[in-house]
Amino acid sequence: MNLLILVLSFLVAFAWGKPTIQDVFHLKTGNTKGGCDNRLSLLNTWFDEVKDMAQAGLQAFTDAGNGNKIAAGTLSQFLGITSKTSANEFKDVKAFLEEVHEFYQQGLDFQSGTPWLFCGSGWLERKERDDYSQDSDGDIKHEPVDCGDGDMELEPVEIQNDPAYTADLWQYVFEEDYRGRGYCSFTNSLAGTQTNTKPTAIDLCPKAFNNPKGAQSLGSRAPTKDLPDILPRSATLFHETFHLVHGNADAPDASYDISTLLKALEYPKRIPKSTNLDSPNDKKHNPNSDKLTNLDLVRRNPETWVYLCVSYWHTIHRRFYFPNGEKGTPIL
């Protein structure tokens, strides 16, 4: 009986094969309008690299808990975790990464359904405000909207932004106009995450796949360079997954600049007016309504985790660490 169970377990594992990115995302098919067919092989490579990055970050927490000074220094440098950090706080900070790691291991039970992954912003069709609306089945609605007594307010995002319709999700998205060409048309656009759609979605722009600033793969650039210069292109997907799992509101982009993040940790209790640490006093844009401290913002910032995880991956596999996020230093 035990032998039979063992054989059946092997056959099931063989049938399932190696998990792929399609096990956790609903990928748009085709090669147009956000389709990912011609990117599938590369996306599966990214899928493996993202899991490796997340695992390396979690290993830093384990090693630090076991007294490893390099690991403890890494957590202190990027997350402000010190010997004074309580066990509960340590656990809570770690959980922010654990949820992302769990997503790539088995997916998460999103109430809105399996998240989508698009390759390019062509899946969003620009609409004018005086166009006929479409319902959740994609059908044109010809009847007027009942406004009741006329006392009807629009949310600020609907007033300030323009509508786009997605036939894949059968719903509207309100966002910036982007000159009518979509988010990915902007020169520096690598990716974006829609957390207001049901299901949620990540949109990887064409530049994300050939970004000259990004290393072709995890570990393909020597760790003797500055940490920001050795980030793999797959780090874009890793970054966006924090937005996907935690929501844009709870994982705001505080900064991509490593020096800004490290500087903010010098004043951990300071409460900036903006969640953007590059412009902390600009309360008009990205107002810090929840009164988050510098420490809170750094710990919730997706790019912080990219730096930490890539850094410690090189510590594990290349025996290098990155004091102040600068050039890697060999561990003797």
Backbone hydrogen bonds, N-H to C=O, Kabsch-Sander energy under -0.5 kcal/mol:
donor,donor_aa,acceptor,acceptor_aa,energy
5,I,1,M,-2.3
6,L,2,N,-2.2
7,V,3,L,-2.5
8,L,4,L,-2.7
9,S,5,I,-2.6
10,F,6,L,-2.1
11,L,7,V,-2.4
12,V,8,L,-2.5
13,A,9,S,-2.4
14,F,10,F,-2.5
15,A,11,L,-2.5
16,W,12,V,-2.5
17,G,13,A,-2.3
23,D,20,T,-1.9
24,V,21,I,-1.2
25,F,21,I,-1.8
26,H,115,P,-2.8
27,L,25,F,-0.8
28,K,117,L,-2.1
35,G,32,T,-0.9
36,C,28,K,-2.8
37,D,30,G,-2.4
39,R,36,C,-1.9
40,L,36,C,-0.6
40,L,37,D,-1.1
43,L,39,R,-2.8
44,N,40,L,-2.0
45,T,41,S,-1.4
46,W,42,L,-2.5
47,F,43,L,-2.4
48,D,44,N,-1.7
49,E,45,T,-2.2
50,V,46,W,-3.1
51,K,47,F,-1.8
52,D,48,D,-2.0
53,M,49,E,-2.5
54,A,50,V,-2.5
55,Q,51,K,-2.4
56,A,52,D,-2.2
57,G,53,M,-2.2
58,L,54,A,-2.1
59,Q,55,Q,-2.1
60,A,56,A,-1.5
61,F,57,G,-1.2
62,T,58,L,-2.0
63,D,59,Q,-3.2
64,A,60,A,-2.4
65,G,61,F,-2.1
66,N,62,T,-1.0
67,G,64,A,-1.7
68,N,63,D,-2.6
72,A,68,N,-2.4
73,G,69,K,-2.5
74,T,70,I,-2.0
75,L,71,A,-2.3
76,S,72,A,-2.1
77,Q,73,G,-2.5
78,F,74,T,-2.1
79,L,75,L,-2.1
80,G,76,S,-1.2
81,I,75,L,-1.4
82,T,80,G,-0.5
85,T,82,T,-1.5
90,F,86,S,-2.5
91,K,87,A,-2.1
92,D,88,N,-2.3
93,V,89,E,-2.5
94,K,90,F,-2.1
95,A,91,K,-1.9
96,F,92,D,-0.9
96,F,93,V,-0.8
97,L,93,V,-0.7
97,L,94,K,-1.0
98,E,94,K,-2.2
99,E,95,A,-2.0
100,V,96,F,-0.6
101,H,97,L,-2.5
102,E,98,E,-2.8
103,F,99,E,-1.8
104,Y,100,V,-1.6
105,Q,101,H,-1.1
106,Q,102,E,-2.5
107,G,102,E,-0.8
107,G,103,F,-1.7
110,F,108,L,-1.9
113,G,110,F,-1.7
116,W,200,T,-2.5
117,L,26,H,-2.0
118,F,202,I,-2.9
119,C,34,G,-2.6
120,G,118,F,-0.6
120,G,204,L,-0.9
123,W,120,G,-0.6
124,L,121,S,-1.6
125,E,123,W,-0.6
125,E,165,Y,-3.0
126,R,124,L,-0.6
127,K,163,P,-2.2
131,D,128,E,-1.6
133,S,141,K,-0.5
135,D,139,D,-2.5
138,G,135,D,-2.2
141,K,133,S,-3.1
142,H,140,I,-0.6
147,C,145,V,-0.8
150,G,147,C,-2.0
152,M,150,G,-1.9
158,E,155,E,-1.1
159,I,155,E,-1.4
160,Q,156,P,-2.7
161,N,157,V,-1.5
162,D,175,E,-3.4
164,A,173,V,-1.8
165,Y,125,E,-2.9
166,T,171,Q,-2.5
167,A,165,Y,-0.6
170,W,166,T,-1.6
171,Q,166,T,-1.2
173,V,164,A,-2.9
175,E,162,D,-2.4
175,E,173,V,-0.6
180,G,177,D,-1.7
181,R,178,Y,-2.0
182,G,177,D,-0.7
185,S,182,G,-1.6
186,F,183,Y,-1.6
189,S,186,F,-1.4
192,G,203,D,-1.8
194,Q,201,A,-3.0
195,T,193,T,-0.7
201,A,194,Q,-2.2
202,I,116,W,-2.2
203,D,192,G,-3.2
204,L,118,F,-2.9
204,L,202,I,-0.5
205,C,190,L,-2.6
205,C,203,D,-0.6
208,A,205,C,-1.5
209,F,205,C,-0.6
209,F,206,P,-1.3
210,N,206,P,-0.5
210,N,207,K,-0.9
211,N,207,K,-0.5
214,G,211,N,-1.3
215,A,231,L,-2.8
220,S,217,S,-2.1
225,K,222,A,-1.5
227,L,325,G,-1.2
227,L,326,E,-0.5
229,D,226,D,-1.3
230,I,227,L,-1.8
231,L,228,P,-0.6
233,R,215,A,-2.4
235,A,232,P,-1.7
236,T,233,R,-1.7
238,F,234,S,-1.8
239,H,235,A,-2.9
240,E,236,T,-2.3
241,T,237,L,-1.7
242,F,238,F,-0.9
242,F,239,H,-1.0
243,H,239,H,-0.9
244,L,240,E,-2.2
245,V,241,T,-2.9
246,H,242,F,-2.2
247,G,243,H,-2.0
251,A,247,G,-1.1
254,A,252,P,-1.5
258,I,256,Y,-0.6
261,L,257,D,-1.8
262,L,258,I,-2.3
263,K,259,S,-2.2
264,A,260,T,-2.1
265,L,261,L,-1.4
266,E,263,K,-1.4
267,Y,264,A,-1.5
270,R,267,Y,-1.5
273,K,280,P,-1.7
274,S,280,P,-1.6
275,T,286,N,-2.8
277,L,254,A,-1.7
277,L,275,T,-0.9
278,D,254,A,-0.8
279,S,276,N,-1.3
282,D,279,S,-1.8
283,K,281,N,-1.5
288,N,273,K,-2.7
289,S,287,P,-1.9
291,K,288,N,-1.6
294,N,270,R,-2.2
295,L,268,P,-2.1
297,L,293,T,-2.6
298,V,294,N,-2.5
299,R,295,L,-2.1
300,R,296,D,-1.5
301,N,297,L,-0.9
304,T,301,N,-1.0
305,W,301,N,-1.1
306,V,302,P,-1.5
307,Y,303,E,-2.4
308,L,304,T,-2.5
309,C,305,W,-2.7
310,V,306,V,-2.4
311,S,307,Y,-2.3
312,Y,308,L,-2.5
313,W,309,C,-1.9
314,H,310,V,-1.8
315,T,311,S,-1.4
316,I,312,Y,-2.4
317,H,313,W,-2.7
318,R,314,H,-2.1
319,R,314,H,-0.6
319,R,315,T,-0.6
320,F,314,H,-1.2
321,Y,329,T,-2.1
325,G,322,F,-2.0
326,E,323,P,-1.7
328,G,223,P,-1.1
328,G,225,K,-1.2
329,T,321,Y,-3.4
331,I,319,R,-2.9
332,L,330,P,-0.7
